[in-house]
Amino acid sequence: MATTISNQTPKSNPATANEPAKVAAREETKDDEIAVTWREEEPAHYILQIQSLPFLLEILSEPQVAFEAFEACGYKWSLILHREIENGHVYLSPYLRIMDIQHLDHNWKIDALINFFVYHQGMNRYITIQDGKVKRFSAEKVESGFSRLMLIDRLKLQENTCKFGVEVFVVNPEKEKGECCCSILDLHLEENPVTRLIHKFSNSSGLQSFEFRMGNSEWELQLYPKGVPEVKRKYLSIYLNLKNSEEVESGNKLHVQLKLRIKSNSPSNPGGGESKYDPTKPRRGNAWFSSSQRCWGFPYFMKLADLKQTPGLIDNDDLTVEAEFNSIYVIQDLSLNHTPPI
């Protein structure tokens, strides 16, 4: 569903929520828990397009604005944009509010995965913002999202039109309620974390790849010792490629939460010392895989200079890469699995 708001739209129109506005307790999400990725596909469930930046700033003169309700997974939702001020800086905080809760049971609880999107006109792609955590909605908590996610001043980099988007996937809903559902795959019997050793790393220049199974799917860990072309031989690049999956071949999507890191072989490694940047710290990933999107990763995973200068990362010209899977969710479109009546 798409909503377009222009300068001619009355200011009262964006706030179309049926319930009285509730100011939810702000969720503190650490920066290293948020995964920011790029994609070309539009958000599946909701797009908000505001025709001018000045009008967006006028709308955000209110502490919070609720936009037109949309339906996803059998429930109604509304995108909420909050304006928050801290230390003189004005931030944009996107939240998702569940609507029509008067129709739910007294002790209702709904768990969901949420993706927020901001369109970048220069790149002609969407910035995808997520933390991979399942959000719980209840009578006591009808909103969930990201507090102080983006400085409003940064939106001035956008030209005129501003576009935001939302995707929401309910975890294990009743099938008659939803158009999609989410289930988690068992990872306990797999090799996890996946660890691979690269020999003679200094002489490696092309792609190094390793295949393995995880969550009933076949994966490939791709490592570029000199980086992909866009990083100009200054960074190590690591990607995860989905080779084969029955779930994806059936039209479903996979959401993967994992950590990637270069494993240190030195027990005396100081772990970054006083520097805020620690090359040995895992990079968190929240990735989506589908039939049309099978590869995801970090082109700028680590500076090659940091890799060579950090004790223990390269041992006798060997390098150890590790991928630890925290969860794999199957996002199922129930409309593809309806059994025709007899």
N, C-alpha and C positions, 0 to 999 in steps of 0.2 A: 504494500500500500504506500502511496506517495501523497504528501501534503505540500502544497506550495503556498507561501505567504509573501505578499508583495506590500509595497508602501500604501496601497489603496485599501488594504485589509484593515477593518476596525481593530483597534488595539485590544479590545476585549475578546476577540475571536480565538486567539491561541489558547486561552484557558477554558477548555471544554470538558474538564473532568466532571464526572457525575457526583463524586463524593467530595465532601469538604476537604480542602487541602490539609495534609498533615506534614509537618516538618519532621522528617526522619532524622534520627541520630546519625551524624556523619560517620561514614566508615573510613577508617584510616588504612590506606593501602600503601605499603612501602613501594618505592620506585622500582626496586629490583624484583618485585613480584609481578609487575605489569609487563606484559609482552606487547610490543608494538610491531606489527608486520604490515605488508602491503598486499593488495590484491586488486584485480581489474573488475571482478564480478560485483554487481550491485548488491547491497544488503537484501536478504530474502524477504524480510517481514515488514520493514518500514523505512521510508526515506522522507526526511524533512528538508525542503528546499526554501530558503529565504532569499528573496531576489536582490537584496542589497545589504551590505555590511552596516551602514548607518541605521537601517531599520532593525537589524538584529540587536545592535547596541541599545536602541530605544526600548525594545522588548525587555532586554536584560536590565533595564532600570528598576524593574521589580525584583525582589529577592528570589522568586521562583516563578516559572512559567510552565504550565502543563499544556501539551498539545493534543491534537485530535486522537481519540482512542483508536487502536487497531487490534486485530485479532491474530493470534498465533498460538498454535498447539491447543486450541479449544478454549482459550482464556482471552480476556480483553486486557490491554496494557496501554500505558501512555508514557511517552517520552517527557521527562521533566528536566529542564535546564535551570540549575541553581546558580546564582551569583554569590560568590563568597569573597570576603576581603580579609587579607592577612598581611600585616606589616606594610600596609599601604598599597599592596598589589591586589588587583582584581582578577579572580579566577573564574573559569567556567567549570561547573561540576555537572556531568550528565548522570541522570538516575532513571531507573525504570520503575513505574508504579503499576501495580496490579489493580484492575478496575472491577466494578460490579461484584464486590465481595459480599454484598448482602444476599446473594444467591448461594453462597457456599455454606458448608456445615459450620457449626459453632467452633470446633477445634481444628479448622482446616490448616493445612501446611502444604506448601508447594515449593519444590526444589527446582532450580533452573540454572542453566549456563547462559550467560549474557555476553554479547559482543556489541561494542559501540564502534561507530565509523565516522570519520571526518574525511570529506572529499578534498583532494589536493589537485587543483586545476592545472598547475604546472606539470605535474607528473601524470595527469589524467588517470589517477588511481585512487583507491580508498586506503586511508590509514586505518588499520584494524587494531582496536584496543581491547585487551582482555587480560584476565589474570588466571584463567583456568579453574577458578574455584566455583563450586556449586553454591548458589545463593539461595537462602531459605526465606520465602515470603510467608507471613502469617498475619493474624489479626493485630498483633503487636508491632509488626514490621511490614508495611505495605510497599516500601521503596528499597531499592538496592542499586548501588552504582559506585562511582569514583568521586571522591572529594578532592577539590582543587586540582583537577587533572591538567588544565591548560590555562595559561595566562591569556586573558582576552586580547591583550595587545598583539599576541602572536597571530590572531585571526586576521590582522591587517595584512598579512602576507597573502591572503586569499584575494582574488579579484572579484569584486562585486558579489556574485552569487555565493552563498554559503550552503553547503549540503551536509546533513548529518544522517546517520542511519542506525538501525537497531536490528539485531537478530536475537531471538530468545528460544531456547530449547528446553522444554520441561522434561525433567528426569522421571522416567517410569510413571507417566500419567495413566489414568484409566483409558483404554483404547477408544471407547465410545466418545471420549471428551476431546480427543486431539487429532490433529493432522500430522503430528510427528511425535516421536517419543525417543527417549534416550536410555540406553542401558550400558552398564560398565562391564568390560571383559576381565576375566580372571587372569592375572599376570603372575600368580604365585608359583606356578609350576614351570615358568620359563627361565631362561638364562637372563638374569637381571641383577645388576647392570651388565650391559654388553661391553666387553673390553677387548680391544684389538691392539696389536703391537706392529708398528711400522719400522722395518729395518732400513738402515742406510738412509736416514731421513734427509741428510744434506745433499744426497745425490738424486733425490726424488724431485721430479718437476711436474709430471702429469698427474692425472686422477688416480687416487688410491681408493679402492672400494671394497667393502666387506658385506656379505649377505648373511642374514640371520632371520629367525622367526620370532614373532612376538604378537600376542593377542590374536592368534589364528590367521595372521597375515605374514607375508614375506616382505622384508625390508632390506634396504641397502644403505649403509653408511658411506657417504662420499666425502673424501678429504682431499683438498687441493693444497699441497705443500707450498706452492708459490701463489696461491690465491686464484680466484676467477679473474677474467680479464679486467673487469671494472675496478678492481682494487690495485691494479698496476704493480703487482709483485711486492706489495708492502704488507699484506695481511695473509694469515692462514684462513682458509674458507672451509666450512663444514656444512654438509647438507644431509638431510634424511629423505630417502626416496622410497616410495611405496611401490614395490615390484608387483605384488599380487595380493588380492584380498577378495574373498567371497562377499563380504559385506558391501564393499564399494561396487563390485560388479553387479550387485543386485539393486543398485541405485541409491544406496545409503551413503552417509558421510561418516568419517572418523574424526574425532577430536582427541588429540594426543597431548598430554602434559609430560614433559621430560626435562632432563638436565643433561647438558653436554659439557665435557671438560677435558683438558689435557692433564693426565694424572702425573703427579710428581713422584719421582723415584728416589728423592732425597729426604730422609727423615729430619735433616737439619734445615730444610727449606724454611725461611722465615715467614712465608705466607704473605709477602707484600710489605712487611715491615711497617713503617709509619705511613706509607702511601695508602690513599683511599682506594687505589686501583690494585687489585690482586689478580695477576694472570692465572693463578691456580683456582680461582673461584669459579664454580660451575655457572654456565649461562643457562638461564631458564627459558624454556620454549613452550608455547601454547599454539599448536599447529592444527590446521584443518586440512583433511585429505578427501578428495572425491575423484570421480572418474576423469574429470578435467583438470584437477590440481593434485598432482602426485609427488611433487618435490617441494621441500621447504627447508630453510636453513639460515645460516649466518655467513654472508659474504665477508664481513669484517669481524670474524670471530676473535682474532688475536693478532696484534702487530708481530711481524716476524722478528723485529728487533727485541721485543719483550720475550718472545719465545726462546731466543738464543741466549739472552742475558740472565734469565731466571734460573737459578740452580735447581737441578733435578728434573727439569722438563725434558731435556734431551740427555740420555744416558748411554754412553758408548754408541752414539749416533742412532739410538733407538728412541722412538716416541710412542707413548701409550695414550690412546684416545678412548674415552669411556662415555657411553650413553646409558642413562638410567631412566627407565620409564616409570612415572608415577601413576598414570592412569591412561586408559584408552576407552573413550565413550563411542558407542555406535548411535548415530543420529538417524533414526528410521522414519521415512515418510510413510505413514499408514495408508495414504491414499493409493500407494502402489501395491498394497497387500490385501485389499478388500476381496473377500470371497463372494462371487456372484451368487444371487439367490437361486435356489433349486426350483 
